[in-house]
Amino acid sequence: MIPAPSVDYLRFLARWERDEQELKNALSDSAGRSISFRGTPPPRESAALFNMFERDPLDAVTELEDGTLILPYHPWDAYRNIVEEGYLGPTKAPLHAKIPLPYHWVPGNMRMAIYPLIAPKSDLDPESCPPYPSWPIEDRLDRFRAELFEGLSRTASASSTAEGPWPEGKRYAFLMTHDIDTRAGMRKAGQVLDEMVELGLKPCFFLVAHGYDWDPGFCEAVRNAGGEIALHGDAHDNRLSFLSGARIGERLDSTREIIEQHQIRGFRSPSLLVSDHLYEQLGQRFDWDSSVPDCDTHTLLGPRRGCGTIFPFRRKGTLVVPITMPADDRLLLLGYRGMELLSVLRRKWSYVRKTGGLCHFLTHPEPHLFGHNVLRDLYRALIQEALDLDDCWIATPSMIADYWNSLEEP
């Protein structure tokens, strides 16, 4: 059972990110006594790694004569191996990332038909487990951290309130983000913006720097509505993450004028393809990134991938705002339609709401995806259901980043 979230818990998670010593400090502050780690290095194989977090986090804790608590495992290393997707092994560029032409020249419906042919294990049951992480909900890591915090805090007389941990006293954060991959998506984006703003959201649109002409009026309308514009790569050719650090930096710097003109603070990699080289460059140029799902299936990087958490984290110093709701194209590729599609989204939203993390949608205003009225109506039904409960903080990724950074402060 996941405990109710609190501001103290979010602050604990934010401190977890700094480094191994700060994690020990955060645990020690929660317990009111010194905490140390013990144990062999964690496994890198996905099943064993995720199953580490199935255990009771206080199981076999020992106490030394001086009162120090010894944890019989190493939470820092195991955690990093999950959020940085180390369990995937060496990341290789997918086949179409080696093609020098933009793959979006292929019509959208045809791309949807081709995708299962190039993604690994297209016959995998989407909700089977293994492989790991599970989909659409992977709760091991966040449940483990919540139970660890609660268990240690009992001895520290930690206070809690009925108020939610996010700004305005809300229970969880709600984000709507949209990737504009093509000219066709750009043409539909204005209608999507109007409908999302009418619902009361603050949408964030990710635009490709050199993929098509940006509509200045649209970008201004997004900002005036309380939303924001972010960068979806310099080109949507899927090659960026697999270049050298220097070459990645050169490509990102080619977008500097656009970044300054549109006050861009955040980034999302084309097709959510990432690497350490990419994150080393992003941290020098952006306030945050949103290129990693908490869990995903039938992906270009493997049958499963994901950071395993619905809370922000850091990779190579870059703050990552994870995508936590199944993307529109993923659901359609898996064959979900109508009420079945809505059921998957509702299950994930209910989990996020209970856990107090990020309910972060990723959609595409392309005519065959979120730009289609029928699909948008399904999403709108769930969004309205969530907003009617009035317990979510409606935010942009930059608002999330600013709040999370404030939690990290001593």
HELIX and SHEET records of a PDB file:
HELIX    1   1 VAL A    7  TRP A   16  1                                  10    
HELIX    2   2 GLU A   20  ALA A   31  1                                  12    
HELIX    3   3 SER A   46  MET A   52  1                                   7    
HELIX    4   4 PRO A   75  VAL A   83  1                                   9    
HELIX    5   5 GLY A   86  LEU A   88  5                                   3    
HELIX    6   6 LEU A   95  LYS A   98  5                                   4    
HELIX    7   7 TYR A  103  TRP A  105  5                                   3    
HELIX    8   8 GLY A  108  ILE A  118  1                                  11    
HELIX    9   9 ARG A  140  SER A  153  1                                  14    
HELIX   10  10 ARG A  154  ALA A  156  5                                   3    
HELIX   11  11 PRO A  167  GLY A  169  5                                   3    
HELIX   12  12 ARG A  183  LEU A  199  1                                  17    
HELIX   13  13 PRO A  216  ASN A  224  1                                   9    
HELIX   14  14 LEU A  240  PHE A  242  5                                   3    
HELIX   15  15 GLY A  245  ASP A  253  1                                   9    
HELIX   16  16 ARG A  256  GLN A  261  1                                   6    
HELIX   17  17 PRO A  270  LEU A  272  5                                   3    
HELIX   18  18 ASP A  276  LEU A  282  1                                   7    
HELIX   19  19 ASP A  328  LEU A  333  1                                   6    
HELIX   20  20 GLY A  338  THR A  355  1                                  18    
HELIX   21  21 ASN A  373  ASP A  388  1                                  16    
HELIX   22  22 PRO A  397  GLU A  408  1                                  12    
SHEET    1   A 3 ILE A  35  PHE A  37  0                                        
SHEET    2   A 3 LEU A  69  LEU A  71  1                                        
SHEET    3   A 3 THR A  62  GLU A  63 -1                                        
SHEET    1   B 4 GLU A 228  LEU A 231  0                                        
SHEET    2   B 4 CYS A 204  LEU A 207  1                                        
SHEET    3   B 4 TYR A 172  ILE A 180  1                                        
SHEET    4   B 4 LEU A 358  THR A 363  1                                        
SHEET    1   C 4 GLU A 228  LEU A 231  0                                        
SHEET    2   C 4 CYS A 204  LEU A 207  1                                        
SHEET    3   C 4 TYR A 172  ILE A 180  1                                        
SHEET    4   C 4 CYS A 392  ILE A 394  1                                        
SHEET    1   D 2 GLY A 266  PHE A 267  0                                        
SHEET    2   D 2 TRP A 288  ASP A 289  1                                        
SHEET    1   E 2 ASP A 296  THR A 299  0                                        
SHEET    2   E 2 GLY A 302  ARG A 305 -1                                        
SHEET    1   F 2 PHE A 313  ARG A 315  0                                        
SHEET    2   F 2 THR A 318  VAL A 320 -1                                        
END                                                                             
